[in-house]
Amino acid sequence: MSEILEICKEAKAACNELLRLDGKAKFEILSAVANELLAQKDAIKAANAKDLANGEKSGLSSALLDRLKLTDARIEAMAQGVREVAGFAEVVGENLGGWTHPNGMQISRIRVPLGVLGIIYESRPNVSIDAAALSLKSGNAVILRGSSSALNSNTFLVNLFNEAGAKKGLAKGAVQLVKSPEREVVAQMAKMSEYIDVLIPRGGKSLKDFIAQNATVPIIMTGAGVCHIFVDESANLDEAVRIIKNAKTQRPSTCNAVECVLLHEKIAEKVLPELIAELSEVQLRLEAELYENFGGFDNVEPAGEEDFGAEFLSLVLAVKSVRDTDEAISYINAHSSGHSDAILSADYGNVERFLNEVGSAVIYANASTRFSDGGEFGFGGEIGISTQKLHARGPMGVRELTTYKYVVRGNGQIR
């Protein structure tokens, strides 16, 4: 408890210093971090290689190893994301509107940081840099707790951020990493409501369930990615196959990869042969009615009930037929995790109904679900993708890490 308590106290103390940083100071800190990421690519990969070796020894799945791996391209993307965040207009102190009271007082609503963020995440070490950059830009201190599988990578990256930032005025305690692998540390963080203002868990169902059941700190929940694509009868089928292939195979271990495809019953047998051929590396798990006609292919298996609503995070895709748009909407609202869902259709009415009635955080018409990402949305990275409805929803960038307060300027008014 003493380690977490000291970290929390340092983070709380850093908040006031962060409020004094102007946009120019934040730009200089983040630019220095981006430069250092590129300068130290080899050292970052060396630290990451230790985690990858340990992960292989401990039997991590290929999906988790992919999330863990840092390549030149991923490090360059991290640096580019930091540069984008650095270049954003300053949001802290933004006037969100105001009015004059009948007695002459000036009332303004001003954007302010949330305070101290606690972020608990698994496998992906790039989150350390994304979270630190977004937290700094939004004026928040951040306490990071990554998985033990990425400890070497996270330690190197957080040290790099702090060392580069300190030269440009970054406050001590603004970005900290909890290194203990013990689950008890997570339980302690979840109870630190005196110091931590918001807790954001990024990871599997067991982590999120644990936080939801034990936290006294307010939570922004980032949900699992059980994403669906519905292919309507009016869809361009060649385009549909291309979009589904991208959404499943471009990076299957991410939360915005498609996990279930719904086919309108009138075009199911037309499009399935092409899907089977184009997604030859994907195991397609077909519902019973479809499997009867397409069960002879090497990459086709019968689906079990548990496959619908599952987050595979691998080259597995559940496929089901539906009668119409109504059934597709009802099915998705019942089985989606509320992350990202899509309709492929040329029917304007069906598209608009789908966009209006599906209750997920991000809804697509005629595009891949793989765009549900802070970088793709122009946020320069993300803290996570919120699937809840309070405070923030969808990819969370700088603005989603702020709240507001009212500033009232008077000249002696009393009530």
C-alpha positions as CSV (number, residue, x, y, z in Angstrom):
1,M,0.0,0.0,0.0
2,S,2.8,2.4,0.8
3,E,4.2,2.3,-2.8
4,I,0.8,3.2,-4.3
5,L,0.1,5.8,-1.7
6,E,3.4,7.6,-2.4
7,I,2.8,7.5,-6.1
8,C,-0.7,8.9,-5.6
9,K,0.6,11.7,-3.4
10,E,3.2,12.7,-6.0
11,A,0.6,12.7,-8.7
12,K,-1.8,14.9,-6.7
13,A,1.1,17.3,-6.0
14,A,2.0,17.5,-9.7
15,C,-1.6,18.6,-10.7
16,N,-1.0,22.3,-9.6
17,E,2.3,22.4,-11.5
18,L,0.6,21.0,-14.6
19,L,-2.0,23.8,-14.4
20,R,0.8,26.3,-14.7
21,L,2.1,24.9,-18.0
22,D,0.9,26.8,-21.0
23,G,0.5,25.5,-24.5
24,K,4.0,26.4,-25.6
25,A,5.5,24.5,-22.7
26,K,3.4,21.4,-23.4
27,F,4.4,21.6,-27.1
28,E,8.1,21.7,-26.2
29,I,7.8,18.7,-23.8
30,L,5.9,16.6,-26.3
31,S,8.1,17.5,-29.2
32,A,11.2,16.4,-27.1
33,V,9.5,13.1,-26.3
34,A,8.7,12.5,-30.0
35,N,12.3,13.2,-31.0
36,E,13.6,10.9,-28.3
37,L,11.3,8.0,-29.4
38,L,12.8,8.2,-32.9
39,A,16.3,8.6,-31.6
40,Q,16.0,5.5,-29.3
41,K,14.2,3.1,-31.6
42,D,16.8,0.4,-31.2
43,A,16.9,0.7,-27.4
44,I,13.1,0.5,-27.3
45,K,13.1,-2.6,-29.4
46,A,15.8,-4.2,-27.2
47,A,13.6,-3.6,-24.1
48,N,10.6,-4.9,-26.0
49,A,12.5,-8.0,-27.2
50,K,12.9,-9.1,-23.5
51,D,9.2,-8.9,-23.0
52,L,8.5,-10.8,-26.3
53,A,11.0,-13.5,-25.2
54,N,9.4,-13.8,-21.8
55,G,5.9,-13.9,-23.4
56,E,6.8,-16.7,-25.7
57,K,8.3,-18.7,-22.8
58,S,5.1,-18.1,-20.7
59,G,2.8,-19.2,-23.6
60,L,1.2,-15.9,-24.6
61,S,-1.1,-16.3,-27.6
62,S,-0.1,-15.0,-31.0
63,A,-2.8,-12.2,-30.6
64,L,-1.2,-11.0,-27.3
65,L,2.3,-11.3,-28.7
66,D,1.2,-9.1,-31.6
67,R,-0.2,-6.5,-29.2
68,L,3.0,-6.6,-27.3
69,K,5.4,-6.2,-30.2
70,L,7.0,-2.8,-31.0
71,T,8.4,-2.5,-34.5
72,D,10.0,0.5,-36.3
73,A,6.7,1.3,-37.8
74,R,4.8,1.2,-34.5
75,I,7.4,3.3,-32.8
76,E,7.3,5.8,-35.6
77,A,3.5,5.9,-35.3
78,M,3.8,6.5,-31.6
79,A,6.1,9.5,-32.3
80,Q,3.8,10.8,-34.9
81,G,0.9,10.5,-32.5
82,V,2.8,12.5,-29.9
83,R,3.5,15.2,-32.5
84,E,-0.1,15.4,-33.4
85,V,-1.1,15.8,-29.8
86,A,1.6,18.5,-29.3
87,G,0.1,20.4,-32.2
88,F,-3.4,20.5,-31.0
89,A,-4.9,23.8,-29.9
90,E,-4.8,24.2,-26.1
91,V,-8.1,23.0,-24.5
92,V,-7.4,23.7,-20.8
93,G,-8.9,27.1,-19.9
94,E,-11.2,27.1,-23.0
95,N,-14.3,29.2,-22.4
96,L,-17.3,26.9,-23.2
97,G,-19.8,29.7,-23.0
98,G,-21.0,32.3,-20.6
99,W,-23.7,34.8,-19.7
100,T,-24.4,37.8,-17.6
101,H,-26.5,37.4,-14.4
102,P,-29.3,40.1,-14.0
103,N,-27.2,41.5,-11.2
104,G,-24.2,42.0,-13.4
105,M,-22.0,39.0,-12.5
106,Q,-20.2,37.4,-15.4
107,I,-20.7,33.6,-15.4
108,S,-18.4,31.4,-17.6
109,R,-18.0,27.7,-18.0
110,I,-14.3,26.9,-18.3
111,R,-12.7,23.6,-19.4
112,V,-10.4,22.1,-16.7
113,P,-8.4,18.8,-16.3
114,L,-10.0,15.9,-14.5
115,G,-7.0,15.7,-12.1
116,V,-5.2,12.4,-11.6
117,L,-5.9,9.6,-14.0
118,G,-5.3,6.0,-13.2
119,I,-4.9,3.8,-16.3
120,I,-4.7,0.1,-16.1
121,Y,-4.0,-1.7,-19.3
122,E,-2.7,-5.0,-20.7
123,S,-0.1,-6.0,-23.3
124,R,0.2,-2.9,-25.6
125,P,3.2,-0.8,-24.5
126,N,2.3,2.0,-26.9
127,V,-0.5,2.9,-24.5
128,S,2.1,4.2,-22.1
129,I,3.2,6.9,-24.5
130,D,-0.4,7.6,-25.9
131,A,-1.7,7.9,-22.3
132,A,1.1,10.1,-21.1
133,A,0.9,12.4,-24.0
134,L,-2.8,12.9,-23.9
135,S,-2.8,13.3,-20.1
136,L,-0.1,16.0,-20.3
137,K,-1.9,17.9,-23.1
138,S,-5.2,17.8,-21.1
139,G,-3.4,19.0,-17.9
140,N,-3.8,15.7,-16.0
141,A,-1.3,13.7,-13.9
142,V,-1.4,10.0,-14.8
143,I,-0.6,6.8,-13.0
144,L,0.1,4.0,-15.4
145,R,-0.2,0.3,-14.5
146,G,0.6,-2.0,-17.5
147,S,0.7,-5.7,-17.6
148,S,3.7,-7.6,-16.2
149,S,4.2,-9.0,-19.8
150,A,5.2,-5.5,-21.0
151,L,7.1,-4.4,-17.9
152,N,10.5,-3.9,-19.7
153,S,8.9,-1.9,-22.5
154,N,6.7,0.2,-20.3
155,T,9.6,1.0,-17.9
156,F,11.8,2.1,-20.7
157,L,9.1,4.2,-22.4
158,V,7.9,6.0,-19.2
159,N,11.6,6.7,-18.2
160,L,12.1,8.1,-21.7
161,F,9.0,10.3,-21.5
162,N,10.1,11.7,-18.1
163,E,13.7,12.2,-18.9
164,A,12.9,14.0,-22.2
165,G,10.1,16.0,-20.5
166,A,12.1,17.0,-17.4
167,K,14.5,18.9,-19.6
168,K,11.6,21.0,-20.8
169,G,9.9,21.5,-17.5
170,L,7.7,18.5,-16.9
171,A,6.8,18.2,-13.3
172,K,8.0,15.3,-11.1
173,G,5.2,12.9,-10.5
174,A,3.2,14.0,-13.6
175,V,3.7,10.6,-15.3
176,Q,4.4,7.5,-13.2
177,L,4.4,3.8,-13.7
178,V,3.4,1.2,-11.2
179,K,5.9,-1.7,-11.6
180,S,4.5,-4.2,-9.2
181,P,2.9,-7.2,-11.0
182,E,0.7,-8.1,-8.0
183,R,-3.1,-8.0,-8.6
184,E,-3.4,-6.4,-5.1
185,V,-1.9,-3.2,-6.5
186,V,-4.9,-2.9,-8.9
187,A,-7.3,-3.4,-5.9
188,Q,-5.4,-0.6,-4.1
189,M,-5.6,1.8,-7.0
190,A,-9.3,1.1,-7.3
191,K,-9.8,2.4,-3.7
192,M,-7.6,5.5,-3.9
193,S,-10.6,7.9,-4.3
194,E,-8.8,10.5,-2.2
195,Y,-6.1,10.9,-4.8
196,I,-7.2,9.4,-8.1
197,D,-10.1,11.2,-9.9
198,V,-10.8,8.8,-12.7
199,L,-9.8,5.1,-13.3
200,I,-9.7,3.8,-16.8
201,P,-9.3,0.1,-17.3
202,R,-8.2,-1.2,-20.7
203,G,-8.1,-5.0,-21.0
204,G,-10.0,-8.2,-20.8
205,K,-13.3,-8.9,-19.2
206,S,-11.9,-10.3,-16.0
207,L,-9.9,-7.0,-15.4
208,K,-13.0,-4.8,-16.1
209,D,-15.3,-7.0,-14.0
210,F,-12.8,-6.8,-11.1
211,I,-12.6,-3.0,-11.4
212,A,-16.4,-2.6,-11.6
213,Q,-16.9,-4.7,-8.5
214,N,-14.2,-3.2,-6.4
215,A,-13.6,0.5,-7.3
216,T,-14.6,3.4,-5.2
217,V,-12.9,5.7,-7.7
218,P,-15.1,6.8,-10.6
219,I,-14.6,4.7,-13.7
220,I,-14.6,5.3,-17.4
221,M,-15.1,1.8,-18.8
222,T,-13.5,0.8,-22.1
223,G,-15.5,-2.2,-23.4
224,A,-14.6,-5.3,-25.3
225,G,-14.7,-5.1,-29.1
226,V,-17.5,-7.5,-30.2
227,C,-18.0,-5.7,-33.5
228,H,-20.5,-6.6,-36.2
229,I,-20.9,-5.9,-39.9
230,F,-24.4,-6.3,-41.5
231,V,-24.5,-6.9,-45.3
232,D,-27.8,-5.7,-46.5
233,E,-29.5,-7.1,-49.7
234,S,-28.7,-3.9,-51.6
235,A,-25.0,-3.9,-50.8
236,N,-22.3,-3.9,-53.4
237,L,-21.1,-7.5,-52.7
238,D,-17.5,-7.0,-54.1
239,E,-17.1,-4.0,-51.9
240,A,-18.6,-5.8,-48.9
241,V,-16.1,-8.6,-49.2
242,R,-13.2,-6.1,-49.4
243,I,-14.5,-4.3,-46.3
244,I,-15.0,-7.4,-44.3
245,K,-11.6,-8.7,-45.2
246,N,-10.0,-5.5,-44.0
247,A,-12.0,-5.4,-40.8
248,K,-11.1,-9.0,-39.9
249,T,-7.5,-9.5,-41.2
250,Q,-5.7,-6.1,-41.2
251,R,-5.0,-6.5,-37.5
252,P,-7.2,-9.1,-35.9
253,S,-5.9,-8.7,-32.4
254,T,-7.4,-5.2,-32.0
255,C,-10.7,-4.3,-30.4
256,N,-12.1,-2.7,-33.6
257,A,-11.7,-5.9,-35.7
258,V,-15.0,-7.4,-36.8
259,E,-16.0,-10.5,-34.9
260,C,-19.4,-11.3,-36.5
261,V,-20.9,-10.8,-39.9
262,L,-24.6,-10.8,-40.5
263,L,-25.8,-11.5,-44.0
264,H,-29.2,-10.6,-45.4
265,E,-30.8,-14.0,-46.2
266,K,-31.4,-12.9,-49.8
267,I,-27.7,-12.5,-50.6
268,A,-26.1,-14.9,-48.1
269,E,-25.5,-17.7,-50.6
270,K,-24.3,-15.2,-53.2
271,V,-21.6,-13.6,-51.1
272,L,-20.5,-16.6,-49.0
273,P,-18.4,-18.4,-51.7
274,E,-16.5,-15.2,-52.3
275,L,-16.0,-14.6,-48.5
276,I,-14.8,-18.2,-48.1
277,A,-12.3,-17.7,-50.9
278,E,-11.0,-14.2,-50.0
279,L,-10.7,-15.0,-46.3
280,S,-8.9,-18.3,-46.8
281,E,-6.7,-17.7,-43.7
282,V,-9.8,-17.0,-41.5
283,Q,-11.8,-19.7,-39.8
284,L,-15.4,-19.0,-40.6
285,R,-17.8,-20.3,-38.1
286,L,-21.2,-20.6,-39.8
287,E,-24.6,-20.9,-38.2
288,A,-26.3,-24.3,-38.8
289,E,-28.4,-23.2,-41.8
290,L,-25.4,-21.8,-43.7
291,Y,-23.1,-24.6,-42.6
292,E,-25.4,-27.2,-44.3
293,N,-24.6,-25.7,-47.7
294,F,-21.0,-24.5,-47.1
295,G,-19.5,-27.0,-44.7
296,G,-17.2,-28.7,-47.1
297,F,-14.6,-25.9,-47.2
298,D,-11.3,-26.2,-45.2
299,N,-11.8,-22.8,-43.5
300,V,-15.4,-23.4,-42.5
301,E,-16.6,-24.8,-39.2
302,P,-20.0,-25.0,-37.6
303,A,-20.6,-22.2,-35.1
304,G,-21.5,-22.9,-31.5
305,E,-23.9,-20.7,-29.5
306,E,-20.9,-19.2,-27.6
307,D,-19.4,-17.9,-30.9
308,F,-22.1,-15.3,-31.3
309,G,-21.2,-12.4,-28.9
310,A,-17.5,-13.6,-28.6
311,E,-14.5,-11.4,-28.9
312,F,-12.0,-13.7,-30.7
313,L,-9.1,-11.2,-31.3
314,S,-7.8,-13.7,-33.9
315,L,-8.5,-15.0,-37.4
316,V,-11.9,-16.4,-36.5
317,L,-15.2,-14.9,-37.7
318,A,-18.8,-15.9,-36.8
319,V,-21.3,-15.6,-39.7
320,K,-25.1,-15.6,-39.4
321,S,-28.0,-14.8,-41.8
322,V,-30.8,-12.4,-40.8
323,R,-34.2,-11.7,-42.4
324,D,-33.9,-8.0,-42.8
325,T,-32.5,-4.7,-41.3
326,D,-34.9,-5.0,-38.3
327,E,-33.5,-8.3,-37.3
328,A,-30.0,-7.1,-37.8
329,I,-30.5,-4.1,-35.6
330,S,-32.2,-6.2,-32.9
331,Y,-29.5,-8.8,-33.0
332,I,-26.6,-6.3,-32.8
333,N,-28.2,-4.4,-29.9
334,A,-28.5,-7.7,-28.1
335,H,-25.1,-9.1,-28.8
336,S,-22.7,-6.2,-29.5
337,S,-20.4,-4.9,-26.8
338,G,-21.4,-1.4,-27.7
339,H,-18.0,-0.7,-29.4
340,S,-18.3,-0.4,-33.2
341,D,-20.8,-1.8,-35.7
342,A,-21.4,-1.3,-39.4
343,I,-24.0,-1.6,-42.2
344,L,-23.1,-2.2,-45.8
345,S,-26.0,-1.0,-47.9
346,A,-27.1,1.1,-50.9
347,D,-30.6,1.6,-49.3
348,Y,-30.7,5.1,-47.8
349,G,-33.6,4.3,-45.5
350,N,-32.0,1.1,-44.1
351,V,-28.7,3.0,-43.6
352,E,-30.4,5.8,-41.7
353,R,-32.4,3.4,-39.5
354,F,-29.3,1.4,-38.7
355,L,-27.3,4.6,-37.8
356,N,-30.1,5.9,-35.7
357,E,-31.2,2.7,-33.9
358,V,-28.0,0.7,-33.2
359,G,-26.8,1.8,-29.8
360,S,-23.1,1.4,-30.0
361,A,-20.4,4.1,-29.5
362,V,-19.4,4.2,-33.2
363,I,-21.7,3.3,-36.1
364,Y,-20.5,3.0,-39.7
365,A,-22.2,3.0,-43.0
366,N,-20.2,1.4,-45.9
367,A,-16.8,1.5,-44.1
368,S,-14.6,-0.8,-42.1
369,T,-14.8,-0.9,-38.3
370,R,-11.0,-0.6,-38.2
371,F,-11.3,3.2,-38.2
372,S,-12.5,3.2,-34.5
373,D,-9.2,4.6,-33.3
374,G,-8.1,7.9,-31.7
375,G,-5.4,8.4,-34.4
376,E,-7.8,7.8,-37.2
377,F,-10.3,10.1,-35.7
378,G,-7.7,12.9,-35.5
379,F,-7.2,12.7,-31.7
380,G,-3.5,11.8,-32.0
381,G,-4.0,8.6,-30.1
382,E,-6.5,7.6,-27.4
383,I,-6.7,6.7,-23.8
384,G,-9.2,4.0,-24.8
385,I,-12.6,3.5,-26.5
386,S,-15.4,4.1,-24.0
387,T,-18.5,2.0,-24.5
388,Q,-20.4,3.6,-21.6
389,K,-22.7,6.6,-22.0
390,L,-21.7,8.9,-19.2
391,H,-18.9,11.5,-19.6
392,A,-17.1,10.1,-22.6
393,R,-18.0,7.8,-25.5
394,G,-16.0,6.3,-28.3
395,P,-12.3,7.1,-28.8
396,M,-11.2,9.3,-25.9
397,G,-8.7,12.0,-26.8
398,V,-7.7,15.3,-25.1
399,R,-11.2,16.8,-24.7
400,E,-12.6,13.6,-23.2
401,L,-10.0,13.9,-20.4
402,T,-11.4,17.2,-19.2
403,T,-14.4,18.5,-17.3
404,Y,-15.5,22.0,-16.6
405,K,-16.0,24.5,-13.8
406,Y,-18.0,27.7,-13.5
407,V,-16.1,30.9,-13.0
408,V,-18.1,33.8,-11.7
409,R,-16.7,37.4,-11.7
410,G,-18.5,40.0,-9.6
411,N,-18.0,43.4,-8.1
412,G,-19.5,43.1,-4.7
413,Q,-22.9,41.4,-5.4
414,I,-24.7,39.7,-2.5
415,R,-27.9,37.7,-2.4
